[in-house]
Amino acid sequence: MTSSDTHQHPSLSDRLVRLVSELQARGVLISDGIQVQEISGRGIGVVARRVIPTGERIIQFPVNALLSPRTVKTAILQEISDGGPDTASFIFKSTARKNQDVNVRKRLKLHTSVKSQAGKYADLLDSLSSHQVLAYYLYREKLRRNSNWNSFLDVLPTLETLGVVPLVWDLLDRGSKRLLDYLPASTYDHAARMSNQFRDDLKAVQDMFINVEDIELFIWAWLCVNSRCLYYEMAEARTSNDCMTLAPVVDFLNHSDQEHCSVQVYDAGQAMKFFGLVTTRSYDIGEEIYLSYGAHTNSFLLCEYGFTLPTNKNSELDITAELLIILKRGGRRSCDRDNETAKMESPKLKFLEAHGYLGDYTLSLDTISYRTEVALAVAQVREEVCREPTSDEPQARTLERSQLKAFISGISNGSKFKVKSTAMLNTILEEVVKNSDIVLTRSNDDVNCDTENKDNIRRLYVERRHIARAHLQLHG
């Protein structure tokens, strides 16, 4: 089975009406001023049915009506409680109690009585990340005909629709895997990290639960969670990455790099908490309502959500791969895509890591990040300067090291390094422009893929070339 149901669906508009009706039955307040509808070429979106003023709360969820890690765990534990001890054997693997986490194993040993069985399974669920729990829950609910969340599941994007995400190109070789080779190095690395995270999450879920065998369906569930969750603070979250929730209808708002709405969690008396969406500007009738997913670059948006913006105020040029190669090879340029830049044998890389400046070297349209300036300074000094000082080292080396550290700590403005840094950066940017021109030409002639994937890839290189040219014009 894939993410597409095999039975005949009602129309999308009918499914959206059903979802809104069921959410309202759960206590979710949805303003009469908004309408969820299909938007040509954009999927589903939210538009204003009337004039909406700034500060209007257009959606309000009781927190227990959210599809959050907390409510999902509660639902699974309630199912075990209602069904009796045997129910758990149809959910959890018998080997799940041999959890790799030492602290979890210790807690599980405490649950020896029948009365404390719920606590045992709660600890098992708590050993998973929020992403893992939510992805598993969507997976299992999609397989159930009688799921309480069918109206939501029926309007989620299909795996085919999610095929614009590079993760899908990598995991499901449907003729799109070659597109990965066209991605800029930083985007490629982001996609690779996501693939590794997916594999880790799949293993964790398969180790815990039975019947997680349909990999395509789990990819669909994992991507729905990844691309549709909102930030939601929970006391039990182990890290900020665990602060997430699915909020149907809210997740239909498309992204804008401008602020349109804000998410608020607030008390409404009697200890009842609500999760709400409030407008931060006014809307006219028929105008689409947006929600900023964050100050994200197009590279990030493509990897995490599967789209790019034609114009993006958060655009950046990432030259991490190019600079790491220079740093690793002592200043010699050789931009080999397959170079193992992650190795740390270079004294310069070790020096940058020790001072918190390893990686993430970017330029915006008119600014060079301080991290990039530091890396350029380190790239031009001798390797001996980045090593621990010796008792008999030359005075000139000691002076050069002190000048470099003064720049890193902000004591000096780094003027000593400016000329060489500019020359080195210009060489990198000239190569960025050259490589972008090559890829843009090849993508016109060689890339056989759908228009959306081709447009997204082209947009990344047009953006890289535009920023590189702007800095060459400024500093060339």
N, C-alpha and C positions, 0 to 999 in steps of 0.2 A: 504493500500500500504506500502511496505517496501522499503529499499534503493535499492533493486534490481528491475530493470525495468522488466515489464511483457512482453514487446515485444522483438523480436529477435535482438541481437546485432551483428554488424560486428565483425571481429576478433579484439583482443586487438591491434595488430600492426597497423591495419587500423584506429582504433580509435585514436591512438597516432599520426599517420601521420596527421589526420584531425585536432587534437588539435594544433599541431605545426603550421600547415598552417594557421589556424584562428588567432593564436596569432601573427604570422608575419604580417597578414593583419591589426592587431591593432597597429602595430608599434613596436612590441617586436622583438629585435634582438637576435637570437639564433645562436651561433657559428657553422660553418660547421665542427668543430672539435669534436662535441659531438653528441651522439645519445641516445635517450630515448628508452629503450627496457625492455622486461620482463627478469628478472634474476631468474634462477631456485632456488626455495625455498625461494626467498627473495621478490617476488612481482616485482614492477617496479623499475628500477634504471637508472642511467646515466653513459655511458661509453665513453671513448675517441676513436674517429674514426681515429685520427692521433696523432702524438706527440704534446702535449700541453705544452708550457713553463710556468714557474712561472710568475704570474702577468698578464695572459691573461684574458680579460673580456669575459666570455663564455655565459652570458645571460644579457640582458639589457631591462628593462621595463620602458617606460614612466610611471610616477607615476599615471597618469589618466587611465592606462590600467591595474592597479592592482585591485584585488578584495578586497578592503579595506573598512573600515567603512565609509570613506569619499565618495568613489565612489558608494557604495551601497545606502547610504542616498540620494545622488544626483540622482541616478536612480529611486528611489521610488518617490521622489519629482517631478521629471520630468514626471513620469507616471501620477501623480495627475494633474500636470499642463496641460499636453496634453489631458487628458481625461475629464477635467472639475470637478466641485465640487462634483458630484455624485461618481466619481471614488474613492474618499477617503473613502466612506462608504463601499466599497468592500475590503478595506485594514484594516482600523482602527475600533475598536469597539467604539460605541458611548460613552461608559463609560470611555474610555481612558483618556478623558480630566479631569476626577476626579483623577488625578495622586496623589500618596501618597506624592510626593516630593513637599513641600510647595513652594520652589522657582520656580519649573516648573509651578505650578498652577498660581502663580502670573504672569509669563510671558505669559501664555495662555490667561489670561484676557485682555492682551494688543492687541491681534489679533482679533479685532471686525469687521474690514472692509473686503470686499471680496478680496481686494488687498493683505491683510496680511495673508490670509489663508495658504499660503505656509510656512510662518514663524511659524504659529501655529503647523503645522505638523513637521517642522524641530525641534522645541523644544521638541515635543513628542519623536522623534527619538533620540535626544540628551540625553534624560533622561535614555536611555538604555546603557548598557555597550557595548563595541566593540564585545565581544563574543556573546552577545545576538542578536545584530543586524546581525552579519554575519551568525549565526546559523539560524535565521529566514529567511534570504535571500536565503540560500542554500535550506532550507525547501520548500519555496514557488516556487523557480525556478525548483526544482525537480518535482513539480506537474504540471509544465507548459510544454506543448509539444513544444512551440515555444521560449523557453528561449534562450537568446543570449549566455548563458554559457553552452549549452548542450554538447558541445565537451569536456568541462572540467568535467562536472557532470558524463559523461559516462565513465570516467577513474578513478573516485574516488573509494576507496574500498567499498565493500558492508558491510552491517551490520553483515553478517555472518563472513566476514573477520575480522571485528573489534571485534569479540567475544573473542579475546585474552586479551582485556582490562578488568580489574576487575570491572569497572563501569557497564559493560554489564552483568557480572555475578550477580551483585546486582539488577539491574533494571529489567532484563528479566530472570526470573527463568526458564531456559531451561536445568536444570540438572546441571548447573555449579555453582549455588549459594553456594553449600557446599565447593567449592574451597576457598572461602573467609576465612574459618576457618583454612586453612593450611598456610595462609600468616603470616609472622612475624608481631609482633604487630605494628611496625612503618609503614609497608606497608599497613596493614589493616586500620590503622588510616588515611593514605593518601587516600586510596580508599574511605573511609567513607566521608572524606571532599569533595572529588570530587562528590560523590553522592548527598550530601547536596547542593553543588553549582549548580549541574544540576537541582535539584528540584526548587531552587530559580530562576534560569534562565528561566526554563519552565513556572513558574507562571508569571514572568514579561512579557514574550512574549505573553502568553495566555491572560493576562489582557489588553495587548495593541492591539493585532491583532485578526481578525476573522479567523475562519477555521484552527486553529492550534490544530487539534484533533488527528492526527495520531502520537501517542507517539513514536512508533518505528522509524518512519521517522525522528522525531525531535532528538531522541537519535543519529541516524546516522549523521544528520547535525551537531549537537553539537560536536560529537567526531571528525568529519572531520575538523572542525575549530580548536578544541583543539590540534589535533595531527599534523596539517599541516601548521599552521600559523607561520610566521616569525616575529621577532621583527622589528617594523617600527615606528619610532618616528613621532608623529603628534602634532602640536601645540594645537589642541583642546582636546587632551587626558587628562582625569582627573587624571589618575594614570598610572604608568608604565604598569600595566596589560592591559590597553586599547591600548597600542602601538603594534598593530598587523595587519598583512595583509596576505591574501592568494596570492601566486605568482605561478601560474601553471608552471610546469616543474621544477622550483626551488624546489618545494616540493617533487619531485621525488627522489632527492638526499638522499641516505640512510645515517644514522648516523655513525660517527666514534668518538672515544674518542681522536683521534689525529686531529690536524688542517689540513684541505685540501683546503678549500676555505673560503673566507670572503665575507660578504654582505656589500655593499657600497651604500650609497645614495649620489648623487653628482649632481652638476649643469653642464649643457653642453652648456651654453650660451643662451641668449635670454630668461632668466628666466625659462627655461625648466628644470625640475628636473627628474633624472633617478634613478632607483633602480637596482643595478647590482650585479652580482656574479663574483668574481675574484679569480683565482687560487692562492694558496699560496705555491704550490709545482708543479713540473712538472709531466706529465703523459705520459706513453707509450701507444701505440695502443692497444686497448682492455682492458685497465685497468679501473676499476670502479672509478668514481669520487664521493667523499664523502663530506658531510657538517656536522660539529660538531653542534649538537643541544644545546650544553652547557656542562659544567662540571657536568654531572648528574650521580648519582648512579644507579645501576640496579633496585633498588626499585622504584626510580623515573621514570625510563624509562618504567618499566612494567605498572605502574599506568597511566602514561600520554600518552604513545605511544603503549603499548602492546607488547614489546619485551625486552629482556635482552642481554647483550654481554657476550660471553664466557670468555673473559678477559676484564676487565675494570679498567683503571688506576685510576678512580675516586671512586673505591669501598670503602664502609664504613660499619662499624658495628654500628648500632643504638641501644643503650641500654637505651633509654629514658624511656620506659615503666618500665624496671627493676629498674632503679634508682628512678623514681617517687614513686614507691611503697615503697621502703626503706625510702625515705624522708617523705612520708606521715605517715608511721607507726613507726616513731622514730627509725629506724635502724633495725627493725625486718623484716626478709625476708619472703615473702609469695607471690609468683608470680602468682596471680589469674588473668586470662585473662579478667574476667568480673569486676575486681576491678574498682571503679569509681575514677581514679587517677586525674581527672580534678578538683575535689573539692579542695577548697583553705582553708580548716579549719586548716591545718598544719602550724604552725609558720615558719617552714623551707621553705615550698613552698612560703609563703608570703614574706619571706626574699629574696629568690632567685628572685622572680618576681620584687620586689622593686629595686633590683640591676641589673636587666636585664639579669639574668642567668637562667630563668626558661625554661626547655626543650631544645631539640636539643643536646643530649649528644651522641657523636660519637667517634669512633676510626677508623683511617685508618690502613693500614697494619703495619706501623711503628711509628705512632703518636697517642697520646691521646689528644683530643681537650682540650683547656684551659677551655671551659665551663664544660666539664666532670670533670676535676680536681677540679674546684670550687665546683661542686655539691657533689663530693666525700668528700671534706673537710667539707661542711655544714652537710652532712649526719652523720658525726662522732661526732659533737659537741652536747652539751645538748640543748634542745629546748629553755631553758631560754636565751641562748646566742643570739638566733635569735629574741627575743622580745626587745621592747624598754627598755633601762636601767632604773632602779629605783634608788631612792636616797640612799636606804639602802642595795643595792645588794652587795654580797661578792666581794672582790677585785679580787679573782681568776676568777670570771665570767667576770668582766670588762676586765681583761687581755686577756682572751680567745677571747672575742669579738673583741678587738683591733687587735689581731693576725690574726683573720679571715678576718677582713676588710683590713688589710695590704696586705694579699695575694690576695684578690679580686681586690684591686686597683693596684696591681703590684709592691708595695713597697717591699714586701718580696717574696722569691721563694717558700714559703709554705712547707719548709722542715719539719716543725713541724707535718704536716699532712701526710707526705709521706708514712710512714710505714703502718698506718691504711688504708690509701686510696688504697695502693697496695693490701693489704689483702682483702679488700672489693671488689675491682675490680676483683681479681682472683676468688672470690666466684661467682660473676656474670658470668664471662667468662666460668667457669667450667659448670655452668648451661646452658649457651648458647650452649656449645659443646654437652652436654647431650641431650638437647631438639632438637638440629639439627639432632643428630643421630637418635632420635626417629622418627622425621618427615620424614627423608630420608628413613627410613625403612618402615614406613607406606605408604609413597607415592609410593613405589614399589609395595606394596601388596594391598592397599585399594583404592587408587584414580583411579576412572574409568573416564578418560577424554582423550582428544586427546593429542598426543605426545607433541605438542608445549606448551600447558598449563602446562603439567607435567614437561617438561624441564625447563620452566621459574621458576616455584616454586622451583624445586630442586636446580637450580642455585643460588637462593637467600640464601638457607640454606647451600650449599657448601661454598659459599662466607663468610657467617657469621661464620661458623665453622673454616674456614681457618684463618680469622683475629683473632678470639679468641685464637686459638692454637698458633699463632705467638706471641701474647702478653703473653700468659702463659709460653711459652718457654723463652721469654725475661725476664719476671719478676717473674716467678714461683719459 
